[in-house]
Amino acid sequence: MTIEIPFSALLEQLPKQFFASLVAKVGAKIKAGCDVINLGQGNPDQPTPKHIVEAVQRAAANPKYHRYSPFQGYSFLKEAIAAFYAREYGVKIDPAREVAILFGGKAGLVELPLCLVNPGDVVLVPDPGYPDYWSGIALARARMEMMPLLAENGFLPDYEAIPASVADQAKLMFLNYPNNPTGATATKEFFAETVAFAGKYGVAVVHDFAYGAIGFDGRKPVSFLEADGAKDVGVEIYTFSKTYNMAGWRVAFAVGNERIIQALELLQDHLYVSLFGAVQEAAAAALLGPQDCVTELVALYEARRNAFIAALCEIGWEAPAPSGSFFAWLPVPKGLSSAEFADVLLERAHVAVAPGIGFGAHGEGYVRVGLLTDEARLREAVERIGRLGLFEKIFEK
Ligand SMILES: Cc1ncc(COP(=O)(O)O)c(C=O)c1O
């Protein structure tokens, strides 16, 4: 007899995955034989650089790595991470106490609310923002308070606009620059303001630096840890997924505040044994090896960005060029919601984009495009959209 197996209340209250329906719609179109240009996702299209692949191939043959890894990861990787932060950002990190190795940034971001907040506590979240922040908050049964990211503020939160009653209750805050989905970047001054706000209200800061390597027009994105006092209030999450095209490898790390790192290590001691040692060895090779692959990748994304924004301009779709990340955040023509507009583009142009509403209420009015296909395909997407003639009719000039 098959028994009834209800899911736990915890699972039942997880947020619904907004983008699952988009993935299904795109899948159905492709199955129906349409040539869909999918700009709706954030999956890097380039391969992992050869020297990193070779490093894992060599390391995979080492029997040392066929045994369990040390619980909290290999010290050689933590030392490589400290060397990387010193070299790239001039930030001094104690590899033994200020680094935790993660199974991808997503895992760390979901673990952090479990480590740091109690049911009912307030967590400040950017809106629009990366939906995985919501997952950890839901698992911790905490309460989200949204920080609107508005174009007029350069898509940075306005701390003055957060009521003191909310700030007083907040225990944790998520930030992410270069930003998904808006493509905005932060300044050192903004991070200094963040440290002051966090210190005033006792809020732990998690800066998600997933797109840390991807800044355009010769501007290198700023690390949160470059701000004075940042380590007193928070951590930064850095993933190999975007910098080194290693999204499938599941490797990332947290750096910064010793107490938060300790909390992550404690939770992870209960959840896993650390990553496959060969992956850790290759990750260290990525951080310490030649970095021309990163420079070339950023140049590739910048060329795509330039081609895409220029093509948009030709069809009358005026959009600002992102200053970092590999996303463009585009205003939706007047009279359509972001979901309706995304449906029109998929149905009539066979171009998939992500509706802004999926990133939060303040994402309404925008769609997100991932610059994760070659320039010719990006231009073709814009040409197809241009043929719909939507922009002459709908955009108010
Ligand atoms: C803003 C942001 N943070 C974190 C991640 C997670 O990266 P990963 O889990 O691959 O390290 C992503 C991936 O798309 C992202 O866009």
The ligand as an SDF file (V2000), in Angstrom:
LIG
                    3D

 16 16  0  0  0  0  0  0  0  0999 V2000
   23.7220   37.3310   -7.9080 C   0  0  0  0  0  0  0  0  0  0  0  0
   24.1480   35.9140   -7.8770 C   0  0  0  0  0  0  0  0  0  0  0  0
   24.6210   35.4200   -6.7410 N   0  0  0  0  0  0  0  0  0  0  0  0
   25.0160   34.1510   -6.6460 C   0  0  0  0  0  0  0  0  0  0  0  0
   24.9330   33.2970   -7.7140 C   0  0  0  0  0  0  0  0  0  0  0  0
   25.2870   31.8620   -7.4760 C   0  0  0  0  0  0  0  0  0  0  0  0
   26.4020   31.4280   -8.0910 O   0  0  0  0  0  0  0  0  0  0  0  0
   26.9290   29.9750   -7.8160 P   0  0  0  0  0  0  0  0  0  0  0  0
   25.9640   29.2380   -6.9580 O   0  0  0  0  0  0  0  0  0  0  0  0
   27.0800   29.3530   -9.1600 O   0  0  0  0  0  0  0  0  0  0  0  0
   28.2310   30.1610   -7.1270 O   0  0  0  0  0  0  0  0  0  0  0  0
   24.4380   33.7580   -8.9280 C   0  0  0  0  0  0  0  0  0  0  0  0
   24.2960   32.8420  -10.0500 C   0  0  0  0  0  0  0  0  0  0  0  0
   23.6430   33.0650  -11.0120 O   0  0  0  0  0  0  0  0  0  0  0  0
   24.0290   35.1000   -9.0070 C   0  0  0  0  0  0  0  0  0  0  0  0
   23.5230   35.6110  -10.1220 O   0  0  0  0  0  0  0  0  0  0  0  0
  1  2  1  0
  2  3  1  0
  2 15  2  0
  3  4  2  0
  4  5  1  0
  5  6  1  0
  5 12  2  0
  6  7  1  0
  7  8  1  0
  8  9  2  0
  8 10  1  0
  8 11  1  0
 12 13  1  0
 12 15  1  0
 13 14  2  0
 15 16  1  0
M  END
$$$$
